[in-house]
Amino acid sequence: MIDAKDAETTARSEYKIIGVHPMTGNLGAEISNVNLDQLDDQTFAEIKRAFLEYQVIVFRDQNVAYQSHIDFGKRFGELYVHPYVTPIEEYPEMIRLLKKSTDKFNNGGSWHFDLTFVDEPPMGSILRLIDVPPYGGDTMFSNMYSAYDALSPSMQQYLEGLKAVHTSAQLFGPTGFYTINKNNTSMGQIPDVGSFVTLHPLVRTHPETGRKGLFVNSGYIERILDIPSRESESILNFLYLHCAQAEFSCRLKWEKDTIAMWDNRCAMHFAINDYQGHRREGVRVTVAGDRPA
């Protein structure tokens, strides 16, 4: 792992338009010299390169219109609409992530990839916070390339032959977490959508970088296929703890009009629910992805 100061010096020398300031030596970078309301192709090309290099990119002071936010997402690809969350009426490609001061639970309050219960999980998400609590409400991100690389070669080889069953039922089904706690969250869940079930490998090769990373999360995985249930449970619990290690992670402290984009193919995230009694609101668009391989 490179030193954060050396990483920033290298980043500054490689980018001619944008400023790139690594958040840690492992993943995450704040991007400066950018106005997302006025984005030319050359600037976007550097942003895309930084996104693939750092997995999480952060833009401060971006008081952009909703349509500009959507248009920025569309530069990366087709947008994906969350099947369980009510979209903003005037902007059907965008959802609102709101926790009122009276809500007990937030959205995304555990380590996870987004929407892995679909055959083609999203490529990434772009979130802008428009109301932040006076303290707390940070988001953690974890580098799944590094988590995979830290495993022994024998464990890597074993995991590469396995697939897991991903299901939406654990969170969004009739007895799922968000369904039974709908009175304690302002998520705006759409009822009676039905359930999604799919299979994905435990180790995923990134379609653009070619790097391997772990692809696991407790919110959506039901079990590992074709091995005994006790073995599956033990392996998954080990991987969940392994992926959450501090040395793989960075922590984003939000400010009003901060925009963050994360690569849902190689970075997990965790929205920390430590601001009870305060309001937090953001708007998000999600870019469609491909089937993990």
N, C-alpha and C positions, 0 to 999 in steps of 0.2 A: 504494500500500500504506500502511495506517495504522500509526502508531507503536504498539508493543505496550502501552505504558503507557496511551495514549489508548483503545486497544481494551478494556483491562480496565475502565477507568472507565465506558465506554459499556455494557459487558456487565453490570456490577454494577447499573446504573440500569435495565436492561431486564428483569431477572429478579427476581421478588419472593420466591421460596422458595429456590432453589438459588444457590450462589455459582459464578460462571463466571470462570475465570482463564486468559486466552489464553496458550498456550505460545510462540507466535511471532506475527508480524504477518500470517501467511499462512494457517495452519491449526492446529488442535489447541487444546483447552482442557481444563484440569482442573476438575472439578465437585466442589464441596464442599456441606456441609449435606444430605447424602443418605445414607440407609441403604437399600440395595437389598433388604434383607430385609423392610422395612416401607415400601412405596411406594404412595402414594395417586395418584389420577388427575390431580390438579392438578400434583403434583410431576413425574409422568411427562410431562405435556404440556410442561413447561418443559425437561425432559431431551430430548424429541424435537425441540423447537425448537433447542436448542443443538447437537444432532447434525447437523441440516440446515445450520446456520450454520457450524459449525467442522469438519465432516467426520470429526474424530477427537475423542472425548471420553474422559476418564480419571477414574476413581474410585479413591481410595486407601483402604486399611484396610477392605476389604470381605471379611471372613471369612464369606462366605455359604455356605449349604448348596447342594449341587449342584442340588436341585430349585428353589431360589430363583433360581439362575443361569438355569436353563431357563425358569422362569416370566417372568423379566425379558425374555429373548429373545422369548417368545411375545407380549409386549405389542406388539412391532413387526410381528409377522406369523407365518405358518407357518414352522416350522423346517425346515431342509434338512440331510439327512444326507450326509456326504461319501461318494462312491461307492467310494473306494479306501482309506479308512482305517478300521480296526476301531473301532467305537464302544465306549464303556464299557459293560460287560455290564448293569449295573443301570439305566443311563441311556442308552438307544439313540440319543437325540438329541444326545449329547455325545461329543466325541472328546478323547483325551489327546495333547498335544504334548510329547513327552519326548525330551530328549537326555541320555543317560547320560554319565558322565565318560569312558567308553571309546569313545564314538561319534566318528566323524570328521566327519560331516555333520549339520547341523540341518535343521529344516523351514522352508521359505520363505526360503532364503538368497540371494535375488536380488530385484530389483524386479519386482513382479507384482500383478495383481488375482487374487482367488481364483476358481478353477474356471470360467474363461471358456470352457472347451471344451463346456459345456452350453448348450442353447438359451436358458435363462433363468438366467444367473449369479446368485449370491446377492446380496441387497441389502446385507448387512453381516455382520460377525462380531463376537462378544463373547468376549474371551479374559481369563481370570484366571490369573495366575501364582501357584503355590503353593510353588514352590521356585526360588530365584534364585541364580545364581552370585555369588561374592564381588566380581566385576567383570565388565564386558562384558555381552553379551546384550541390548543395547538394540534397539529397533525404530525404523526410519525410516519416515516417511510423506511422501508427495508429493502436492501439490494439482494435479489434472489440469485444473481450471478455469483456473488460472493458467498452466499449461503451454500450453493452447490459446490463451489470450488473448495470450501472448507471441509467437506466430507472426505472420508478416506476413499481411495480408488475402488476398494471392494464394495463399499456402500453405494457409491455412484453407479457401479455396474449393476448392482442388485436393483436399485430403484428405476433404472432406465427400462427395465422390462415390465414395469407395473403401470396399471391404469387405475384411476379412482372414479367412483360413482359420485357425480355432483348433482344435487337436487335443490330446488327452490323451496321445498316443503319446510325445511328446518327454520326458515325465517319468514316466509310468506304464505305457507300453507294454512289450512283451517286451524291447526294448533301451533303454528309457527310463532316465533318470538314477537314479530311486529304485529301479527294479527291479535294475539291475546293481550298485547300491551298497547292497542290502538288508542286507548284513552290517555296514555302517558307519553304520546309522541305526536308531533304535528306534521308527520311525513306526508299525509295525504295519500294513503294507499288505495289503489283501485281494487274493488272486491271481485270475486268470482272470475278471476283470470284463468284459473287452472294451474297445474304444476308443470314444471320443466324437469327433465332428468336426462343426463348425458354422461358420456365417458371422456376423460382427458388423461393424458400421461402425467405421472408425477414429476417428470423432468421434461421441460419444454425447450426446444431450440428456437431462439428468436428469429423471426423470418427476415429481419433486415440486418442484424449484426452477426448472426450465425452463432452466437454464444448460447451456452446451456445454462438454464436456471431452474430452480425448484418451482413447482406450480401446485401449491397446496394452500388450503385455508379452511379453518374449522367451521366457518359459517355455512359452507355449501357442500363440503365433502361428507358423504354418508359412510363410505367404507372403501377399502382397496379391494379391487376385484381379484378373484381366483386365489386368495390365500385365506387361512383360518381367521375368524373374527377377532380372536384375542391377539393374534399376530398383527392384524391390521390396526387395531386400536393402539397397540404399543408403538408401532412404527409411526403412526400419525401423530401421537402425542410427543414422541421424540422430535419429529420434524417441526411441529408447531413451536416447541420451545427453542429448537435450534435456530429457526428463522427469525425469532424475536430478539436475538442477541444484540446488544448495544453496538458492537463493533461493525455491524452491517447497516446501521441506521443513521438517519438524520432527523432533525426535528424542526418543523416550520412554525414560527410564531407569526400569526396572521396580524395584519393591519387592515383597516378599511381600504377597499379597492385593491387589495392584493389579489393577483390571479396566479394560480398554480396549475401546472399540467403534469400529470404523471403517466408513465408507460405501464399500462395494465398487464403487459406481457412479461415484465421482469421486475416490477417493484410492487410490493404490498404496501398498504397504508392502514392507519389506525387513528381515527378521530377521537381525541381524548375528551371524556365527559367529566370535566372538573370545574364547571362554572355554574353549579346549581343556583337557581334564582336569578339568572341573567339570560338575556336574549342573544342568539347567534343566528345569522341568516346569510345564506349564499345562494347563488344561481349557478347551474352547471349544465354543460353540454358534454356529450360522450361520443367519441369517434368509433365507428364500427370496426371490428377486427376480422380475424380469420380463425380457422380451426387450428388449435394447438397441435404441433407435430414434434 
